[in-house]
Amino acid sequence: MNELIPQTGNYKMLLSYQKTDVIYQITFDFCNRFLTKGDRTIDQMVQADYLLFRQLERLSQDFIKNGGFSERMTALRKKQRGY
């Protein structure tokens, strides 16, 4: 386990997850308010939003599991120096 970043598994607390959740909710509300049912634009917007949401969710999980680039670089540097 990485001591620098404890693996909590609570990705819903990550800022990136919270932002994508808000984007998803705004897109959903926009589609319901301003576009007619069955409009292809709705399908495209929701699909794009869903894919973005899933991508950021996955990145959040990877960050929890592996840490960020700086953390990995520091760990490798310490390992190389024998700390």
N, C-alpha and C positions, 0 to 999 in steps of 0.2 A: 504494500500500500504506500502511496506517495504521502510523505509527511507534510509536504508543503501545502497540498490541497487535499483535505480529507474527503473521501468519497461518501457524500451524503445521499446521493440519489434523488435529491429534491430539486429537480430541474425546473420546477414551476416557480422557484424563487429567483431564478436567473433573469436578469434584465432583458436579455435577448428573447427569452420565452414570453415574458410579459408584454413586450412590444409586439411580437407577432400575434399574440392573442388579441390585442387591441386592434391591430390591422385587420385581422379576420372578422372581428365583430363589426367594424366600420364598413367593410366591404359587404358583408351580409346584409346589414341595415340599408346601405345604399342601393343594393340590388332590389331589395323588397320595396323600397320607396319609389325609385325612379325608373325602373325598367319593368317591362311587361313580362308576365310569366311565359316561359318557353323561348325567350329571346336568347340567341346564341351568345350575345355579349355577356349575359349572366353566367352561362356555363364557362366561358373563357376566363372571366374575372375570378370566379369561385375556384376554378381549377388552378389558376396561377397562384392565388392566395393560399390554397391548400398546400401546393408544392413548396411555396416559400415557408409556410408554417412547419411542414415536415422537415425541410432542410435545416432550419434553425433549431428545431427540436433535436435533431441528430447532432448538430454541431455542439449544442449544449451538453448532450450526453458524452460526446467525445472529450469535451473540455473537462468535465468532471472526472472522467476515466483517466485521461492522459495529461491533463494540465495544459497550459498555454505554451507557446513557443519559448517564451523567456524562462518559464519554470523548467522546461525540459533542457534548455541550454545550460542553465545554472546547475542542474543536477548532473549533467554530463561533465561539466567543468570540475565540479567537486569530486566526482568519481575519478577523473583523470589525475587530480592533484592528491588523491588519497584521503580526503576528508571524511 
